[in-house]
């Protein structure tokens, strides 16, 4: 949830961010440390023309805080 909120904060139209209900995401500990998690997933984001464009994101989750590392179309 924290990573999804971080992705929304990066979007031009956060209320239009559409995350899939099933699949399209994953989480794994970084370096075997259960305090740091890498989270990846898919999201559709609206562009300025109103079209929904699929994106892939990656964020790092640590101590209840998420930071988006990449958010790319594709």
mmCIF file of the N, C-alpha and C atoms, coordinates in Angstrom:
data_MODEL
# 
_entry.id   MODEL 
# 
loop_
_atom_site.group_PDB 
_atom_site.id 
_atom_site.type_symbol 
_atom_site.label_atom_id 
_atom_site.label_alt_id 
_atom_site.label_comp_id 
_atom_site.label_asym_id 
_atom_site.label_entity_id 
_atom_site.label_seq_id 
_atom_site.pdbx_PDB_ins_code 
_atom_site.Cartn_x 
_atom_site.Cartn_y 
_atom_site.Cartn_z 
_atom_site.occupancy 
_atom_site.B_iso_or_equiv 
_atom_site.pdbx_formal_charge 
_atom_site.auth_seq_id 
_atom_site.auth_comp_id 
_atom_site.auth_asym_id 
_atom_site.auth_atom_id 
_atom_site.pdbx_PDB_model_num 
ATOM 1   N N  . UNK A 1 1  ? 0.828  -1.186  0.000   1.00 0.00 ? 1  UNK A N  1 
ATOM 2   C CA . UNK A 1 1  ? 0.000  0.000   0.000   1.00 0.00 ? 1  UNK A CA 1 
ATOM 3   C C  . UNK A 1 1  ? 0.873  1.251   0.000   1.00 0.00 ? 1  UNK A C  1 
ATOM 4   N N  . UNK A 1 2  ? 1.945  1.246   0.778   1.00 0.00 ? 2  UNK A N  1 
ATOM 5   C CA . UNK A 1 2  ? 2.821  2.419   0.842   1.00 0.00 ? 2  UNK A CA 1 
ATOM 6   C C  . UNK A 1 2  ? 3.463  2.699   -0.514  1.00 0.00 ? 2  UNK A C  1 
ATOM 7   N N  . UNK A 1 3  ? 3.852  1.645   -1.229  1.00 0.00 ? 3  UNK A N  1 
ATOM 8   C CA . UNK A 1 3  ? 4.446  1.851   -2.544  1.00 0.00 ? 3  UNK A CA 1 
ATOM 9   C C  . UNK A 1 3  ? 3.411  2.370   -3.536  1.00 0.00 ? 3  UNK A C  1 
ATOM 10  N N  . UNK A 1 4  ? 2.201  1.877   -3.464  1.00 0.00 ? 4  UNK A N  1 
ATOM 11  C CA . UNK A 1 4  ? 1.146  2.385   -4.350  1.00 0.00 ? 4  UNK A CA 1 
ATOM 12  C C  . UNK A 1 4  ? 0.893  3.862   -4.083  1.00 0.00 ? 4  UNK A C  1 
ATOM 13  N N  . UNK A 1 5  ? 0.889  4.260   -2.827  1.00 0.00 ? 5  UNK A N  1 
ATOM 14  C CA . UNK A 1 5  ? 0.707  5.671   -2.496  1.00 0.00 ? 5  UNK A CA 1 
ATOM 15  C C  . UNK A 1 5  ? 1.870  6.512   -3.017  1.00 0.00 ? 5  UNK A C  1 
ATOM 16  N N  . UNK A 1 6  ? 3.076  5.973   -2.938  1.00 0.00 ? 6  UNK A N  1 
ATOM 17  C CA . UNK A 1 6  ? 4.245  6.688   -3.450  1.00 0.00 ? 6  UNK A CA 1 
ATOM 18  C C  . UNK A 1 6  ? 4.154  6.842   -4.967  1.00 0.00 ? 6  UNK A C  1 
ATOM 19  N N  . UNK A 1 7  ? 3.688  5.804   -5.657  1.00 0.00 ? 7  UNK A N  1 
ATOM 20  C CA . UNK A 1 7  ? 3.517  5.879   -7.109  1.00 0.00 ? 7  UNK A CA 1 
ATOM 21  C C  . UNK A 1 7  ? 2.453  6.919   -7.450  1.00 0.00 ? 7  UNK A C  1 
ATOM 22  N N  . UNK A 1 8  ? 1.361  6.915   -6.706  1.00 0.00 ? 8  UNK A N  1 
ATOM 23  C CA . UNK A 1 8  ? 0.309  7.918   -6.946  1.00 0.00 ? 8  UNK A CA 1 
ATOM 24  C C  . UNK A 1 8  ? 0.861  9.333   -6.809  1.00 0.00 ? 8  UNK A C  1 
ATOM 25  N N  . UNK A 1 9  ? 1.743  9.548   -5.834  1.00 0.00 ? 9  UNK A N  1 
ATOM 26  C CA . UNK A 1 9  ? 2.291  10.889  -5.628  1.00 0.00 ? 9  UNK A CA 1 
ATOM 27  C C  . UNK A 1 9  ? 3.183  11.330  -6.789  1.00 0.00 ? 9  UNK A C  1 
ATOM 28  N N  . UNK A 1 10 ? 3.682  10.379  -7.576  1.00 0.00 ? 10 UNK A N  1 
ATOM 29  C CA . UNK A 1 10 ? 4.511  10.694  -8.740  1.00 0.00 ? 10 UNK A CA 1 
ATOM 30  C C  . UNK A 1 10 ? 3.665  10.945  -9.998  1.00 0.00 ? 10 UNK A C  1 
ATOM 31  N N  . UNK A 1 11 ? 2.404  10.546  -9.969  1.00 0.00 ? 11 UNK A N  1 
ATOM 32  C CA . UNK A 1 11 ? 1.545  10.631  -11.148 1.00 0.00 ? 11 UNK A CA 1 
ATOM 33  C C  . UNK A 1 11 ? 1.008  12.045  -11.352 1.00 0.00 ? 11 UNK A C  1 
ATOM 34  N N  . UNK A 1 12 ? 0.766  12.402  -12.615 1.00 0.00 ? 12 UNK A N  1 
ATOM 35  C CA . UNK A 1 12 ? 0.160  13.697  -12.934 1.00 0.00 ? 12 UNK A CA 1 
ATOM 36  C C  . UNK A 1 12 ? -1.296 13.756  -12.491 1.00 0.00 ? 12 UNK A C  1 
ATOM 37  N N  . UNK A 1 13 ? -1.987 12.615  -12.563 1.00 0.00 ? 13 UNK A N  1 
ATOM 38  C CA . UNK A 1 13 ? -3.388 12.523  -12.160 1.00 0.00 ? 13 UNK A CA 1 
ATOM 39  C C  . UNK A 1 13 ? -3.518 11.365  -11.169 1.00 0.00 ? 13 UNK A C  1 
ATOM 40  N N  . UNK A 1 14 ? -3.134 11.576  -9.903  1.00 0.00 ? 14 UNK A N  1 
ATOM 41  C CA . UNK A 1 14 ? -3.073 10.484  -8.924  1.00 0.00 ? 14 UNK A CA 1 
ATOM 42  C C  . UNK A 1 14 ? -4.394 9.748   -8.722  1.00 0.00 ? 14 UNK A C  1 
ATOM 43  N N  . UNK A 1 15 ? -5.506 10.443  -8.803  1.00 0.00 ? 15 UNK A N  1 
ATOM 44  C CA . UNK A 1 15 ? -6.788 9.784   -8.563  1.00 0.00 ? 15 UNK A CA 1 
ATOM 45  C C  . UNK A 1 15 ? -7.163 8.822   -9.688  1.00 0.00 ? 15 UNK A C  1 
ATOM 46  N N  . UNK A 1 16 ? -6.502 8.922   -10.827 1.00 0.00 ? 16 UNK A N  1 
ATOM 47  C CA . UNK A 1 16 ? -6.791 8.052   -11.964 1.00 0.00 ? 16 UNK A CA 1 
ATOM 48  C C  . UNK A 1 16 ? -5.853 6.846   -12.044 1.00 0.00 ? 16 UNK A C  1 
ATOM 49  N N  . UNK A 1 17 ? -4.900 6.727   -11.124 1.00 0.00 ? 17 UNK A N  1 
ATOM 50  C CA . UNK A 1 17 ? -3.978 5.584   -11.129 1.00 0.00 ? 17 UNK A CA 1 
ATOM 51  C C  . UNK A 1 17 ? -4.782 4.302   -10.925 1.00 0.00 ? 17 UNK A C  1 
ATOM 52  N N  . UNK A 1 18 ? -4.563 3.330   -11.809 1.00 0.00 ? 18 UNK A N  1 
ATOM 53  C CA . UNK A 1 18 ? -5.315 2.084   -11.770 1.00 0.00 ? 18 UNK A CA 1 
ATOM 54  C C  . UNK A 1 18 ? -4.350 0.911   -11.603 1.00 0.00 ? 18 UNK A C  1 
ATOM 55  N N  . UNK A 1 19 ? -4.369 0.306   -10.418 1.00 0.00 ? 19 UNK A N  1 
ATOM 56  C CA . UNK A 1 19 ? -3.520 -0.836  -10.114 1.00 0.00 ? 19 UNK A CA 1 
ATOM 57  C C  . UNK A 1 19 ? -4.329 -2.121  -10.321 1.00 0.00 ? 19 UNK A C  1 
ATOM 58  N N  . UNK A 1 20 ? -3.728 -3.165  -10.896 1.00 0.00 ? 20 UNK A N  1 
ATOM 59  C CA . UNK A 1 20 ? -4.470 -4.413  -11.094 1.00 0.00 ? 20 UNK A CA 1 
ATOM 60  C C  . UNK A 1 20 ? -4.790 -5.076  -9.756  1.00 0.00 ? 20 UNK A C  1 
ATOM 61  N N  . UNK A 1 21 ? -5.958 -5.721  -9.698  1.00 0.00 ? 21 UNK A N  1 
ATOM 62  C CA . UNK A 1 21 ? -6.348 -6.426  -8.477  1.00 0.00 ? 21 UNK A CA 1 
ATOM 63  C C  . UNK A 1 21 ? -5.540 -7.695  -8.281  1.00 0.00 ? 21 UNK A C  1 
ATOM 64  N N  . UNK A 1 22 ? -5.295 -8.411  -9.366  1.00 0.00 ? 22 UNK A N  1 
ATOM 65  C CA . UNK A 1 22 ? -4.570 -9.674  -9.268  1.00 0.00 ? 22 UNK A CA 1 
ATOM 66  C C  . UNK A 1 22 ? -3.298 -9.607  -10.098 1.00 0.00 ? 22 UNK A C  1 
ATOM 67  N N  . UNK A 1 23 ? -2.228 -10.118 -9.555  1.00 0.00 ? 23 UNK A N  1 
ATOM 68  C CA . UNK A 1 23 ? -0.970 -10.183 -10.298 1.00 0.00 ? 23 UNK A CA 1 
ATOM 69  C C  . UNK A 1 23 ? -0.386 -8.810  -10.576 1.00 0.00 ? 23 UNK A C  1 
ATOM 70  N N  . UNK A 1 24 ? 0.676  -8.816  -11.348 1.00 0.00 ? 24 UNK A N  1 
ATOM 71  C CA . UNK A 1 24 ? 1.296  -7.563  -11.741 1.00 0.00 ? 24 UNK A CA 1 
ATOM 72  C C  . UNK A 1 24 ? 2.117  -6.892  -10.672 1.00 0.00 ? 24 UNK A C  1 
ATOM 73  N N  . UNK A 1 25 ? 2.399  -7.580  -9.569  1.00 0.00 ? 25 UNK A N  1 
ATOM 74  C CA . UNK A 1 25 ? 3.210  -6.976  -8.522  1.00 0.00 ? 25 UNK A CA 1 
ATOM 75  C C  . UNK A 1 25 ? 3.993  -8.058  -7.777  1.00 0.00 ? 25 UNK A C  1 
ATOM 76  N N  . UNK A 1 26 ? 5.009  -7.623  -7.079  1.00 0.00 ? 26 UNK A N  1 
ATOM 77  C CA . UNK A 1 26 ? 5.812  -8.549  -6.297  1.00 0.00 ? 26 UNK A CA 1 
ATOM 78  C C  . UNK A 1 26 ? 6.646  -7.801  -5.275  1.00 0.00 ? 26 UNK A C  1 
ATOM 79  N N  . UNK A 1 27 ? 7.089  -8.512  -4.263  1.00 0.00 ? 27 UNK A N  1 
ATOM 80  C CA . UNK A 1 27 ? 7.934  -7.923  -3.223  1.00 0.00 ? 27 UNK A CA 1 
ATOM 81  C C  . UNK A 1 27 ? 8.971  -8.944  -2.806  1.00 0.00 ? 27 UNK A C  1 
ATOM 82  N N  . UNK A 1 28 ? 10.188 -8.468  -2.581  1.00 0.00 ? 28 UNK A N  1 
ATOM 83  C CA . UNK A 1 28 ? 11.245 -9.359  -2.122  1.00 0.00 ? 28 UNK A CA 1 
ATOM 84  C C  . UNK A 1 28 ? 12.214 -8.586  -1.231  1.00 0.00 ? 28 UNK A C  1 
ATOM 85  N N  . UNK A 1 29 ? 12.759 -9.254  -0.217  1.00 0.00 ? 29 UNK A N  1 
ATOM 86  C CA . UNK A 1 29 ? 13.715 -8.577  0.654   1.00 0.00 ? 29 UNK A CA 1 
ATOM 87  C C  . UNK A 1 29 ? 14.991 -8.248  -0.109  1.00 0.00 ? 29 UNK A C  1 
ATOM 88  N N  . UNK A 1 30 ? 15.582 -7.119  0.227   1.00 0.00 ? 30 UNK A N  1 
ATOM 89  C CA . UNK A 1 30 ? 16.819 -6.686  -0.413  1.00 0.00 ? 30 UNK A CA 1 
ATOM 90  C C  . UNK A 1 30 ? 17.997 -7.213  0.397   1.00 0.00 ? 30 UNK A C  1 
ATOM 91  N N  . UNK A 1 31 ? 18.853 -7.988  -0.247  1.00 0.00 ? 31 UNK A N  1 
ATOM 92  C CA . UNK A 1 31 ? 20.039 -8.519  0.418   1.00 0.00 ? 31 UNK A CA 1 
ATOM 93  C C  . UNK A 1 31 ? 19.727 -9.437  1.585   1.00 0.00 ? 31 UNK A C  1 
ATOM 94  N N  . UNK A 1 32 ? 18.553 -10.057 1.573   1.00 0.00 ? 32 UNK A N  1 
ATOM 95  C CA . UNK A 1 32 ? 18.194 -10.965 2.658   1.00 0.00 ? 32 UNK A CA 1 
ATOM 96  C C  . UNK A 1 32 ? 17.786 -10.258 3.939   1.00 0.00 ? 32 UNK A C  1 
ATOM 97  N N  . UNK A 1 33 ? 17.753 -8.935  3.925   1.00 0.00 ? 33 UNK A N  1 
ATOM 98  C CA . UNK A 1 33 ? 17.389 -8.158  5.105   1.00 0.00 ? 33 UNK A CA 1 
ATOM 99  C C  . UNK A 1 33 ? 15.888 -7.904  5.085   1.00 0.00 ? 33 UNK A C  1 
ATOM 100 N N  . UNK A 1 34 ? 15.161 -8.389  6.075   1.00 0.00 ? 34 UNK A N  1 
ATOM 101 C CA . UNK A 1 34 ? 13.712 -8.246  6.088   1.00 0.00 ? 34 UNK A CA 1 
ATOM 102 C C  . UNK A 1 34 ? 13.244 -6.840  6.451   1.00 0.00 ? 34 UNK A C  1 
ATOM 103 N N  . UNK A 1 35 ? 14.169 -5.907  6.680   1.00 0.00 ? 35 UNK A N  1 
ATOM 104 C CA . UNK A 1 35 ? 13.785 -4.522  6.950   1.00 0.00 ? 35 UNK A CA 1 
ATOM 105 C C  . UNK A 1 35 ? 13.680 -3.713  5.665   1.00 0.00 ? 35 UNK A C  1 
ATOM 106 N N  . UNK A 1 36 ? 14.268 -4.199  4.581   1.00 0.00 ? 36 UNK A N  1 
ATOM 107 C CA . UNK A 1 36 ? 14.260 -3.501  3.294   1.00 0.00 ? 36 UNK A CA 1 
ATOM 108 C C  . UNK A 1 36 ? 13.585 -4.393  2.262   1.00 0.00 ? 36 UNK A C  1 
ATOM 109 N N  . UNK A 1 37 ? 12.627 -3.847  1.546   1.00 0.00 ? 37 UNK A N  1 
ATOM 110 C CA . UNK A 1 37 ? 11.900 -4.612  0.534   1.00 0.00 ? 37 UNK A CA 1 
ATOM 111 C C  . UNK A 1 37 ? 11.900 -3.866  -0.790  1.00 0.00 ? 37 UNK A C  1 
ATOM 112 N N  . UNK A 1 38 ? 12.104 -4.600  -1.862  1.00 0.00 ? 38 UNK A N  1 
ATOM 113 C CA . UNK A 1 38 ? 11.947 -4.058  -3.209  1.00 0.00 ? 38 UNK A CA 1 
ATOM 114 C C  . UNK A 1 38 ? 10.564 -4.492  -3.691  1.00 0.00 ? 38 UNK A C  1 
ATOM 115 N N  . UNK A 1 39 ? 9.777  -3.532  -4.122  1.00 0.00 ? 39 UNK A N  1 
ATOM 116 C CA . UNK A 1 39 ? 8.421  -3.806  -4.582  1.00 0.00 ? 39 UNK A CA 1 
ATOM 117 C C  . UNK A 1 39 ? 8.319  -3.386  -6.037  1.00 0.00 ? 39 UNK A C  1 
ATOM 118 N N  . UNK A 1 40 ? 7.811  -4.279  -6.876  1.00 0.00 ? 40 UNK A N  1 
ATOM 119 C CA . UNK A 1 40 ? 7.634  -3.977  -8.290  1.00 0.00 ? 40 UNK A CA 1 
ATOM 120 C C  . UNK A 1 40 ? 6.170  -4.212  -8.651  1.00 0.00 ? 40 UNK A C  1 
ATOM 121 N N  . UNK A 1 41 ? 5.741  -3.533  -9.698  1.00 0.00 ? 41 UNK A N  1 
ATOM 122 C CA . UNK A 1 41 ? 4.363  -3.736  -10.112 1.00 0.00 ? 41 UNK A CA 1 
ATOM 123 C C  . UNK A 1 41 ? 4.010  -2.985  -11.367 1.00 0.00 ? 41 UNK A C  1 
ATOM 124 N N  . UNK A 1 42 ? 2.751  -3.116  -11.735 1.00 0.00 ? 42 UNK A N  1 
ATOM 125 C CA . UNK A 1 42 ? 2.198  -2.464  -12.915 1.00 0.00 ? 42 UNK A CA 1 
ATOM 126 C C  . UNK A 1 42 ? 1.104  -1.500  -12.484 1.00 0.00 ? 42 UNK A C  1 
ATOM 127 N N  . UNK A 1 43 ? 0.970  -0.430  -13.235 1.00 0.00 ? 43 UNK A N  1 
ATOM 128 C CA . UNK A 1 43 ? -0.086 0.545   -12.985 1.00 0.00 ? 43 UNK A CA 1 
ATOM 129 C C  . UNK A 1 43 ? -0.414 1.229   -14.308 1.00 0.00 ? 43 UNK A C  1 
ATOM 130 N N  . UNK A 1 44 ? -1.672 1.574   -14.488 1.00 0.00 ? 44 UNK A N  1 
ATOM 131 C CA . UNK A 1 44 ? -2.070 2.382   -15.633 1.00 0.00 ? 44 UNK A CA 1 
ATOM 132 C C  . UNK A 1 44 ? -2.225 3.810   -15.146 1.00 0.00 ? 44 UNK A C  1 
ATOM 133 N N  . UNK A 1 45 ? -1.530 4.737   -15.810 1.00 0.00 ? 45 UNK A N  1 
ATOM 134 C CA . UNK A 1 45 ? -1.588 6.151   -15.442 1.00 0.00 ? 45 UNK A CA 1 
ATOM 135 C C  . UNK A 1 45 ? -2.148 6.965   -16.595 1.00 0.00 ? 45 UNK A C  1 
ATOM 136 N N  . UNK A 1 46 ? -2.964 7.961   -16.255 1.00 0.00 ? 46 UNK A N  1 
ATOM 137 C CA . UNK A 1 46 ? -3.569 8.804   -17.274 1.00 0.00 ? 46 UNK A CA 1 
ATOM 138 C C  . UNK A 1 46 ? -2.573 9.872   -17.724 1.00 0.00 ? 46 UNK A C  1 
ATOM 139 N N  . UNK A 1 47 ? -2.520 10.091  -19.054 1.00 0.00 ? 47 UNK A N  1 
ATOM 140 C CA . UNK A 1 47 ? -1.680 11.169  -19.571 1.00 0.00 ? 47 UNK A CA 1 
ATOM 141 C C  . UNK A 1 47 ? -2.528 12.421  -19.782 1.00 0.00 ? 47 UNK A C  1 
ATOM 142 N N  . UNK A 1 48 ? -1.922 13.485  -20.277 1.00 0.00 ? 48 UNK A N  1 
ATOM 143 C CA . UNK A 1 48 ? -2.603 14.767  -20.448 1.00 0.00 ? 48 UNK A CA 1 
ATOM 144 C C  . UNK A 1 48 ? -3.735 14.716  -21.466 1.00 0.00 ? 48 UNK A C  1 
ATOM 145 N N  . UNK A 1 49 ? -3.748 13.707  -22.325 1.00 0.00 ? 49 UNK A N  1 
ATOM 146 C CA . UNK A 1 49 ? -4.790 13.565  -23.336 1.00 0.00 ? 49 UNK A CA 1 
ATOM 147 C C  . UNK A 1 49 ? -5.946 12.681  -22.858 1.00 0.00 ? 49 UNK A C  1 
ATOM 148 N N  . UNK A 1 50 ? -5.855 12.176  -21.635 1.00 0.00 ? 50 UNK A N  1 
ATOM 149 C CA . UNK A 1 50 ? -6.900 11.339  -21.076 1.00 0.00 ? 50 UNK A CA 1 
ATOM 150 C C  . UNK A 1 50 ? -6.747 9.858   -21.374 1.00 0.00 ? 50 UNK A C  1 
ATOM 151 N N  . UNK A 1 51 ? -5.649 9.469   -21.996 1.00 0.00 ? 51 UNK A N  1 
ATOM 152 C CA . UNK A 1 51 ? -5.400 8.059   -22.303 1.00 0.00 ? 51 UNK A CA 1 
ATOM 153 C C  . UNK A 1 51 ? -4.703 7.383   -21.122 1.00 0.00 ? 51 UNK A C  1 
ATOM 154 N N  . UNK A 1 52 ? -5.102 6.147   -20.854 1.00 0.00 ? 52 UNK A N  1 
ATOM 155 C CA . UNK A 1 52 ? -4.459 5.371   -19.798 1.00 0.00 ? 52 UNK A CA 1 
ATOM 156 C C  . UNK A 1 52 ? -3.262 4.637   -20.407 1.00 0.00 ? 52 UNK A C  1 
ATOM 157 N N  . UNK A 1 53 ? -2.085 4.879   -19.855 1.00 0.00 ? 53 UNK A N  1 
ATOM 158 C CA . UNK A 1 53 ? -0.840 4.315   -20.361 1.00 0.00 ? 53 UNK A CA 1 
ATOM 159 C C  . UNK A 1 53 ? -0.288 3.337   -19.323 1.00 0.00 ? 53 UNK A C  1 
ATOM 160 N N  . UNK A 1 54 ? 0.012  2.087   -19.732 1.00 0.00 ? 54 UNK A N  1 
ATOM 161 C CA . UNK A 1 54 ? 0.593  1.132   -18.774 1.00 0.00 ? 54 UNK A CA 1 
ATOM 162 C C  . UNK A 1 54 ? 2.018  1.542   -18.385 1.00 0.00 ? 54 UNK A C  1 
ATOM 163 N N  . UNK A 1 55 ? 2.317  1.401   -17.112 1.00 0.00 ? 55 UNK A N  1 
ATOM 164 C CA . UNK A 1 55 ? 3.639  1.711   -16.569 1.00 0.00 ? 55 UNK A CA 1 
ATOM 165 C C  . UNK A 1 55 ? 4.098  0.559   -15.678 1.00 0.00 ? 55 UNK A C  1 
ATOM 166 N N  . UNK A 1 56 ? 5.386  0.471   -15.490 1.00 0.00 ? 56 UNK A N  1 
ATOM 167 C CA . UNK A 1 56 ? 5.989  -0.453  -14.524 1.00 0.00 ? 56 UNK A CA 1 
ATOM 168 C C  . UNK A 1 56 ? 6.687  0.399   -13.464 1.00 0.00 ? 56 UNK A C  1 
ATOM 169 N N  . UNK A 1 57 ? 6.569  -0.011  -12.220 1.00 0.00 ? 57 UNK A N  1 
ATOM 170 C CA . UNK A 1 57 ? 7.217  0.746   -11.153 1.00 0.00 ? 57 UNK A CA 1 
ATOM 171 C C  . UNK A 1 57 ? 8.082  -0.165  -10.293 1.00 0.00 ? 57 UNK A C  1 
ATOM 172 N N  . UNK A 1 58 ? 9.034  0.459   -9.629  1.00 0.00 ? 58 UNK A N  1 
ATOM 173 C CA . UNK A 1 58 ? 9.860  -0.212  -8.633  1.00 0.00 ? 58 UNK A CA 1 
ATOM 174 C C  . UNK A 1 58 ? 10.049 0.771   -7.483  1.00 0.00 ? 58 UNK A C  1 
ATOM 175 N N  . UNK A 1 59 ? 9.827  0.294   -6.283  1.00 0.00 ? 59 UNK A N  1 
ATOM 176 C CA . UNK A 1 59 ? 10.068 1.150   -5.124  1.00 0.00 ? 59 UNK A CA 1 
ATOM 177 C C  . UNK A 1 59 ? 10.751 0.337   -4.032  1.00 0.00 ? 59 UNK A C  1 
ATOM 178 N N  . UNK A 1 60 ? 11.308 1.050   -3.092  1.00 0.00 ? 60 UNK A N  1 
ATOM 179 C CA . UNK A 1 60 ? 11.942 0.432   -1.928  1.00 0.00 ? 60 UNK A CA 1 
ATOM 180 C C  . UNK A 1 60 ? 11.118 0.814   -0.708  1.00 0.00 ? 60 UNK A C  1 
ATOM 181 N N  . UNK A 1 61 ? 10.826 -0.185  0.103   1.00 0.00 ? 61 UNK A N  1 
ATOM 182 C CA . UNK A 1 61 ? 10.041 0.015   1.312   1.00 0.00 ? 61 UNK A CA 1 
ATOM 183 C C  . UNK A 1 61 ? 10.924 -0.271  2.520   1.00 0.00 ? 61 UNK A C  1 
ATOM 184 N N  . UNK A 1 62 ? 10.995 0.706   3.425   1.00 0.00 ? 62 UNK A N  1 
ATOM 185 C CA . UNK A 1 62 ? 11.811 0.557   4.638   1.00 0.00 ? 62 UNK A CA 1 
ATOM 186 C C  . UNK A 1 62 ? 11.168 1.365   5.758   1.00 0.00 ? 62 UNK A C  1 
ATOM 187 N N  . UNK A 1 63 ? 10.999 0.744   6.885   1.00 0.00 ? 63 UNK A N  1 
ATOM 188 C CA . UNK A 1 63 ? 10.483 1.423   8.079   1.00 0.00 ? 63 UNK A CA 1 
ATOM 189 C C  . UNK A 1 63 ? 9.200  2.207   7.794   1.00 0.00 ? 63 UNK A C  1 
ATOM 190 N N  . UNK A 1 64 ? 8.255  1.560   7.125   1.00 0.00 ? 64 UNK A N  1 
ATOM 191 C CA . UNK A 1 64 ? 6.949  2.145   6.817   1.00 0.00 ? 64 UNK A CA 1 
ATOM 192 C C  . UNK A 1 64 ? 7.027  3.346   5.874   1.00 0.00 ? 64 UNK A C  1 
ATOM 193 N N  . UNK A 1 65 ? 8.089  3.443   5.143   1.00 0.00 ? 65 UNK A N  1 
ATOM 194 C CA . UNK A 1 65 ? 8.263  4.523   4.169   1.00 0.00 ? 65 UNK A CA 1 
ATOM 195 C C  . UNK A 1 65 ? 8.622  3.909   2.817   1.00 0.00 ? 65 UNK A C  1 
ATOM 196 N N  . UNK A 1 66 ? 8.007  4.406   1.762   1.00 0.00 ? 66 UNK A N  1 
ATOM 197 C CA . UNK A 1 66 ? 8.280  3.901   0.413   1.00 0.00 ? 66 UNK A CA 1 
ATOM 198 C C  . UNK A 1 66 ? 8.836  5.023   -0.455  1.00 0.00 ? 66 UNK A C  1 
ATOM 199 N N  . UNK A 1 67 ? 9.793  4.664   -1.286  1.00 0.00 ? 67 UNK A N  1 
ATOM 200 C CA . UNK A 1 67 ? 10.390 5.610   -2.222  1.00 0.00 ? 67 UNK A CA 1 
ATOM 201 C C  . UNK A 1 67 ? 10.388 4.982   -3.608  1.00 0.00 ? 67 UNK A C  1 
ATOM 202 N N  . UNK A 1 68 ? 9.852  5.708   -4.594  1.00 0.00 ? 68 UNK A N  1 
ATOM 203 C CA . UNK A 1 68 ? 9.806  5.221   -5.953  1.00 0.00 ? 68 UNK A CA 1 
ATOM 204 C C  . UNK A 1 68 ? 11.195 5.350   -6.587  1.00 0.00 ? 68 UNK A C  1 
ATOM 205 N N  . UNK A 1 69 ? 11.728 4.235   -7.078  1.00 0.00 ? 69 UNK A N  1 
ATOM 206 C CA . UNK A 1 69 ? 13.022 4.260   -7.756  1.00 0.00 ? 69 UNK A CA 1 
ATOM 207 C C  . UNK A 1 69 ? 12.860 4.443   -9.251  1.00 0.00 ? 69 UNK A C  1 
ATOM 208 N N  . UNK A 1 70 ? 11.826 3.834   -9.822  1.00 0.00 ? 70 UNK A N  1 
ATOM 209 C CA . UNK A 1 70 ? 11.566 4.011   -11.242 1.00 0.00 ? 70 UNK A CA 1 
ATOM 210 C C  . UNK A 1 70 ? 10.085 3.881   -11.528 1.00 0.00 ? 70 UNK A C  1 
ATOM 211 N N  . UNK A 1 71 ? 9.631  4.632   -12.517 1.00 0.00 ? 71 UNK A N  1 
ATOM 212 C CA . UNK A 1 71 ? 8.246  4.612   -12.969 1.00 0.00 ? 71 UNK A CA 1 
ATOM 213 C C  . UNK A 1 71 ? 8.314  4.881   -14.469 1.00 0.00 ? 71 UNK A C  1 
ATOM 214 N N  . UNK A 1 72 ? 8.244  3.797   -15.247 1.00 0.00 ? 72 UNK A N  1 
ATOM 215 C CA . UNK A 1 72 ? 8.466  3.899   -16.684 1.00 0.00 ? 72 UNK A CA 1 
ATOM 216 C C  . UNK A 1 72 ? 7.302  3.321   -17.478 1.00 0.00 ? 72 UNK A C  1 
ATOM 217 N N  . UNK A 1 73 ? 6.969  3.970   -18.616 1.00 0.00 ? 73 UNK A N  1 
ATOM 218 C CA . UNK A 1 73 ? 5.936  3.393   -19.490 1.00 0.00 ? 73 UNK A CA 1 
ATOM 219 C C  . UNK A 1 73 ? 6.394  2.053   -20.029 1.00 0.00 ? 73 UNK A C  1 
ATOM 220 N N  . UNK A 1 74 ? 5.422  1.192   -20.213 1.00 0.00 ? 74 UNK A N  1 
ATOM 221 C CA . UNK A 1 74 ? 5.774  -0.093  -20.821 1.00 0.00 ? 74 UNK A CA 1 
ATOM 222 C C  . UNK A 1 74 ? 5.004  -1.253  -20.342 1.00 0.00 ? 74 UNK A C  1 
# 
